[in-house]
Amino acid sequence: MTKPDRKNIAAWVALSISSFLACLWAFWGIIENFHEGWYYPSFGMNVALMFAQYLLFAIIFWVLNVVAVYWDRIGAVLAVLTGILIPAVKIHTSAAIYIFSIPLCIIGILFWFGEFQNKKWPLRIAAWLPLLIILAFGIEPAIRVYQRSDDRNYGSRLVEGNGVALVWAPEGPGWPSTPQEMTGKKWKEVSDICAHLSEDGTILLDTAQYIWRLPTVEEAVRSLTRHGQNAGGQWNAATAKATYTVMPDKESPLWKVHSPIIYWWTSTEINDSTAFRVVYNGGVQSLSKKTSMGSLGFRAVKEDR
């Protein structure tokens, strides 16, 4: 094998690895952007969040690939430096070593010793493949998010249908809508808050009233909606699976569209240490009761009297 052939192979191996990572991050980023992101009222803020958080790593690999195709040595140096700097200044975990540092250093070394004999197809792959991934997996969720129903009524709501009739708490202590309000609040604390809510759900009282509570997982599943209509959710307790006629979404009357909270605790316990949480899109997952995070909230319910 001639030296030019070895250089060409090294360059293609580097591009293949880097393009795979660029596409992987493009796929993950655009999906997560419309799943947990895109909650600001401002279009500009949503776009800024998308590029700064969800598509950042896809952009890094995309830029490195394009630069390396044009100028292999410059791209090689940038890849190695990025592999060193990202864990140092952005992610301080051992996982970052395996996710960023090692792959980027390998890519950089291969680009350093590699050289494309023909740059036409490498450039097309480097420039267009991640963009096609973003378009392919981003168009449908973008349309769905754009069409979300928001009546801006954040008071207590009677939600009936699918065999369930419950009053859901108004925005406030029984329905927090910001991550700051959920800081340090685990399943036990959330359950206690519900028990101490006043009759109208707006005040936390010193003594437990037991008027409000967390919904069961079945009640939550059966109550989820899409465009103001019940989503037809059914809960199979034997398999711990939820099914729907249509996929629900983060919409009125249950969810607040412009809130980063996308998960709710339910009262249904699996054992002493875990309980179910429900996602706005209908997913149901088991979770440690000790979990506390900004995207995990709750909304108290009471019987319709």
C-alpha positions as CSV (number, residue, x, y, z in Angstrom):
1,M,0.0,0.0,0.0
2,T,1.4,3.4,-1.0
3,K,1.8,6.3,1.4
4,P,-0.9,8.3,-0.3
5,D,-3.3,5.4,0.1
6,R,-2.5,5.1,3.8
7,K,-3.1,8.8,4.2
8,N,-6.4,8.6,2.4
9,I,-7.5,5.7,4.6
10,A,-6.5,7.5,7.8
11,A,-8.4,10.6,6.8
12,W,-11.5,8.5,5.9
13,V,-11.4,6.7,9.3
14,A,-11.1,10.0,11.1
15,L,-14.0,11.5,9.2
16,S,-16.1,8.4,9.7
17,I,-15.7,8.5,13.5
18,S,-16.1,12.2,13.7
19,S,-19.2,12.2,11.4
20,F,-20.8,9.4,13.4
21,L,-20.3,11.5,16.6
22,A,-21.6,14.6,14.9
23,C,-24.7,12.8,13.7
24,L,-25.2,11.2,17.1
25,W,-25.1,14.5,18.9
26,A,-27.3,16.1,16.2
27,F,-29.9,13.4,16.7
28,W,-29.8,13.6,20.5
29,G,-29.7,17.3,20.5
30,I,-32.6,18.0,18.3
31,I,-34.8,15.4,20.0
32,E,-34.0,16.7,23.4
33,N,-34.4,20.3,22.3
34,F,-38.0,19.8,21.5
35,H,-38.6,17.3,24.4
36,E,-37.2,19.2,27.4
37,G,-36.3,22.5,25.8
38,W,-38.2,25.1,23.8
39,Y,-40.1,26.3,26.8
40,Y,-39.4,30.1,26.7
41,P,-42.1,32.4,25.5
42,S,-39.5,34.1,23.3
43,F,-38.6,32.5,20.0
44,G,-35.1,34.0,20.2
45,M,-34.4,32.6,23.6
46,N,-35.5,29.1,22.5
47,V,-33.2,29.3,19.5
48,A,-30.3,30.5,21.6
49,L,-30.9,27.6,24.1
50,M,-31.0,25.1,21.2
51,F,-27.6,26.1,19.8
52,A,-26.0,26.8,23.2
53,Q,-27.1,23.6,24.9
54,Y,-28.6,21.0,22.8
55,L,-26.7,21.3,19.5
56,L,-23.4,22.6,20.9
57,F,-21.5,19.3,20.6
58,A,-23.0,18.5,17.2
59,I,-21.7,21.9,16.0
60,I,-18.3,21.3,17.5
61,F,-17.9,18.1,15.5
62,W,-19.4,19.6,12.4
63,V,-16.9,22.5,12.5
64,L,-14.0,20.2,13.2
65,N,-15.0,18.0,10.3
66,V,-15.3,20.8,7.7
67,V,-12.1,22.4,8.8
68,A,-10.2,19.1,8.8
69,V,-11.4,18.3,5.2
70,Y,-10.1,21.6,4.0
71,W,-7.0,21.9,6.2
72,D,-6.1,18.5,7.7
73,R,-3.4,19.7,10.0
74,I,-5.4,22.6,11.4
75,G,-8.4,20.3,11.9
76,A,-6.1,17.8,13.7
77,V,-4.8,20.4,16.1
78,L,-8.3,21.7,16.8
79,A,-9.6,18.2,17.5
80,V,-6.9,17.4,20.0
81,L,-7.2,20.8,21.7
82,T,-11.0,20.5,21.9
83,G,-10.6,17.0,23.4
84,I,-8.4,18.4,26.1
85,L,-10.3,21.6,26.8
86,I,-14.0,20.4,26.9
87,P,-13.5,18.1,29.9
88,A,-11.3,20.7,31.6
89,V,-13.7,23.6,31.4
90,K,-17.1,22.2,30.5
91,I,-17.6,18.6,31.9
92,H,-15.7,17.5,35.0
93,T,-16.6,13.8,34.9
94,S,-14.7,10.7,34.0
95,A,-17.4,10.0,31.4
96,A,-16.2,13.1,29.5
97,I,-12.8,11.4,29.0
98,Y,-14.4,8.6,27.1
99,I,-17.1,10.6,25.4
100,F,-15.0,13.6,24.3
101,S,-11.2,13.5,25.1
102,I,-10.3,10.1,23.8
103,P,-12.4,10.1,20.6
104,L,-11.3,13.6,19.7
105,C,-7.6,12.9,20.3
106,I,-7.9,9.8,18.1
107,I,-9.6,11.8,15.4
108,G,-7.0,14.5,15.7
109,I,-4.1,12.0,15.3
110,L,-5.7,10.4,12.3
111,F,-6.4,13.7,10.6
112,W,-2.8,14.7,11.3
113,F,-1.4,11.7,9.4
114,G,-4.2,11.6,6.9
115,E,-5.0,13.4,3.7
116,F,-7.9,13.1,1.3
117,Q,-7.1,12.3,-2.3
118,N,-10.4,13.8,-3.4
119,K,-12.2,16.2,-1.1
120,K,-15.6,16.3,-2.9
121,W,-17.4,13.5,-1.0
122,P,-15.7,14.1,2.3
123,L,-16.8,17.7,2.3
124,R,-20.4,16.7,1.4
125,I,-20.5,14.2,4.2
126,A,-18.9,16.6,6.7
127,A,-21.1,19.5,5.8
128,W,-24.5,18.0,5.1
129,L,-25.0,14.7,7.0
130,P,-25.5,16.3,10.5
131,L,-27.8,18.9,9.0
132,L,-29.9,16.2,7.3
133,I,-30.2,14.4,10.7
134,I,-31.4,17.6,12.3
135,L,-34.0,18.2,9.7
136,A,-35.1,14.6,9.5
137,F,-35.7,14.3,13.3
138,G,-36.5,17.9,14.0
139,I,-39.4,18.8,11.7
140,E,-42.1,16.7,13.3
141,P,-41.4,17.8,16.9
142,A,-41.0,21.4,15.8
143,I,-44.5,21.3,14.2
144,R,-45.9,19.6,17.3
145,V,-44.4,22.2,19.7
146,Y,-45.6,25.0,17.5
147,Q,-49.2,23.7,17.6
148,R,-49.4,23.2,21.4
149,S,-52.6,24.4,23.0
150,D,-52.1,27.0,25.7
151,D,-55.2,28.7,27.2
152,R,-53.1,30.5,29.8
153,N,-55.5,29.5,32.5
154,Y,-53.3,28.4,35.4
155,G,-55.9,28.2,38.1
156,S,-57.5,25.1,39.5
157,R,-59.0,23.0,36.7
158,L,-61.7,20.3,36.7
159,V,-60.5,17.7,34.1
160,E,-63.0,15.0,33.2
161,G,-62.9,12.2,30.8
162,N,-61.7,8.6,30.3
163,G,-63.3,7.5,33.6
164,V,-61.5,10.1,35.7
165,A,-62.8,13.4,37.2
166,L,-60.3,15.3,39.3
167,V,-59.7,18.9,40.2
168,W,-56.0,19.8,39.5
169,A,-54.3,22.4,41.8
170,P,-53.7,26.0,40.6
171,E,-50.2,27.3,40.0
172,G,-48.5,27.8,43.3
173,P,-47.4,25.5,46.1
174,G,-49.5,22.7,44.8
175,W,-48.3,23.2,41.2
176,P,-44.8,24.6,41.0
177,S,-43.7,25.6,37.5
178,T,-40.0,26.6,37.9
179,P,-37.0,24.4,38.7
180,Q,-36.1,26.7,41.6
181,E,-39.4,25.8,43.3
182,M,-38.5,22.1,43.1
183,T,-34.9,22.4,44.5
184,G,-34.4,19.8,47.2
185,K,-38.0,18.5,47.0
186,K,-38.2,14.7,46.8
187,W,-41.2,12.4,46.7
188,K,-41.8,12.5,50.4
189,E,-41.6,16.3,50.6
190,V,-43.9,16.6,47.6
191,S,-46.5,14.3,49.2
192,D,-46.4,16.3,52.4
193,I,-46.9,19.6,50.5
194,C,-50.1,18.2,48.9
195,A,-51.4,17.1,52.3
196,H,-50.9,20.6,53.7
197,L,-52.6,22.5,51.0
198,S,-55.6,24.7,51.8
199,E,-59.0,24.0,50.3
200,D,-58.4,26.3,47.3
201,G,-54.9,24.9,46.8
202,T,-53.2,28.3,47.1
203,I,-51.7,28.2,50.7
204,L,-49.6,25.8,52.6
205,L,-51.0,25.3,56.1
206,D,-49.2,24.3,59.3
207,T,-51.3,21.2,59.8
208,A,-52.1,18.5,57.3
209,Q,-55.6,18.8,55.7
210,Y,-55.5,15.8,53.4
211,I,-57.7,17.5,50.9
212,W,-55.1,17.3,48.1
213,R,-52.8,14.5,47.1
214,L,-50.6,13.3,44.3
215,P,-52.5,11.6,41.4
216,T,-52.1,7.9,41.0
217,V,-50.2,6.8,37.9
218,E,-53.5,5.5,36.4
219,E,-55.3,8.8,37.0
220,A,-52.4,10.7,35.4
221,V,-52.3,8.5,32.4
222,R,-56.1,8.6,31.9
223,S,-56.2,12.4,32.2
224,L,-53.5,13.4,29.7
225,T,-54.6,15.4,26.7
226,R,-53.7,16.5,23.2
227,H,-55.2,19.7,21.7
228,G,-57.8,19.9,24.5
229,Q,-59.0,16.3,24.0
230,N,-58.4,13.3,26.2
231,A,-55.6,11.2,24.7
232,G,-57.3,7.9,25.6
233,G,-54.6,6.7,28.0
234,Q,-54.9,3.3,29.5
235,W,-52.6,1.9,32.3
236,N,-51.7,-1.7,32.5
237,A,-50.6,-2.3,36.1
238,A,-49.4,-5.9,35.3
239,T,-46.9,-4.7,32.7
240,A,-46.4,-1.2,34.1
241,K,-47.1,0.2,30.6
242,A,-49.2,3.1,29.4
243,T,-50.9,3.2,25.9
244,Y,-52.7,6.0,24.2
245,T,-55.1,6.6,21.3
246,V,-53.0,9.7,20.4
247,M,-49.7,10.8,22.0
248,P,-50.4,13.4,24.7
249,D,-48.4,16.6,24.9
250,K,-47.3,19.4,27.3
251,E,-50.5,21.5,26.9
252,S,-53.5,23.0,28.7
253,P,-55.3,22.2,30.8
254,L,-52.8,20.0,32.7
255,W,-49.4,21.3,31.8
256,K,-47.8,24.7,31.5
257,V,-46.4,25.1,28.0
258,H,-43.7,27.7,29.1
259,S,-42.2,25.7,31.9
260,P,-39.1,23.5,31.9
261,I,-40.9,20.9,34.1
262,I,-41.7,17.9,32.0
263,Y,-42.1,15.2,34.6
264,W,-44.6,14.8,37.5
265,W,-44.5,12.6,40.5
266,T,-47.4,10.2,41.1
267,S,-48.6,8.7,44.3
268,T,-48.1,5.1,43.0
269,E,-45.3,3.4,44.8
270,I,-43.4,0.4,43.4
271,N,-41.7,-0.3,46.7
272,D,-40.3,1.6,49.7
273,S,-37.6,3.4,47.6
274,T,-39.2,3.9,44.2
275,A,-42.4,5.4,42.7
276,F,-43.7,6.2,39.2
277,R,-43.3,9.5,37.5
278,V,-45.3,10.5,34.3
279,V,-43.9,12.4,31.4
280,Y,-46.0,15.0,29.5
281,N,-45.9,12.8,26.4
282,G,-47.4,9.9,28.2
283,G,-44.2,8.0,29.2
284,V,-44.2,6.4,32.7
285,Q,-41.0,5.6,34.5
286,S,-39.9,4.3,37.9
287,L,-37.7,6.6,39.9
288,S,-36.0,6.7,43.2
289,K,-38.0,8.6,45.7
290,K,-34.9,10.5,46.7
291,T,-34.6,12.0,43.2
292,S,-34.7,15.8,43.0
293,M,-34.2,17.8,39.8
294,G,-35.5,20.9,38.2
295,S,-37.4,19.2,35.4
296,L,-39.3,17.0,37.9
297,G,-42.4,18.6,39.5
298,F,-45.9,17.7,40.5
299,R,-49.5,18.9,40.4
300,A,-51.8,18.0,43.3
301,V,-55.3,16.7,42.7
302,K,-58.5,16.4,44.8
303,E,-61.8,14.8,44.2
304,D,-64.5,16.7,42.4
305,R,-67.2,17.4,45.1
